[in-house]
Amino acid sequence: MVRALIYTWGVDRLFSAFPSGWAGLGLLCLRLALLITLITGTAPTIVIRLALVCMGALVIAGFLTPFASAAVAAAALATAGWSLFTNAPMLFGSLRVHGLLAGVAAALIMIGPGAYSVDARLFGWRELRMPDPDRIGA
């Protein structure tokens, strides 16, 4: 049998690899740190708190990681900019935490979700078994 490895649904441009082992555990730790930072933020309203928890849930599960991480980075930079512009209190305490949060989210966008994620199960490498062309007509 001839074997071929392909990506499903054409989303191979979003994910370059799904590292496992220590690298995969490191990515899982990055996603966990992002979640902890998101849920410990001092949100002024329940709507913002719910949005942060939803973004954190998507990131920790590793579901649509590039989009969820982009939303986290955008939220961190936007809230930091808004706080600096209006002299409102920072959502995550300080400008450094906002920058760190955006940096970790950017790293997750560039590196990918890792093997221990929903994205790896949905969009990871698949093995197709193609029948041997010599045996088809025989």
JOPE-V430896 format. One record per helix or strand. SS is the DSSP state (2 for helix, 1 for strand). FROM is the first residue (numbers start at 1). TO is the last residue. If there is no record, write none. Layout:
{{SS,FROM,TO} {SS,FROM,TO}}
This chain:
{{1,2,6} {2,21,39} {2,46,61} {2,65,86} {2,95,111} {2,118,123} {1,126,130} {2,133,136}}
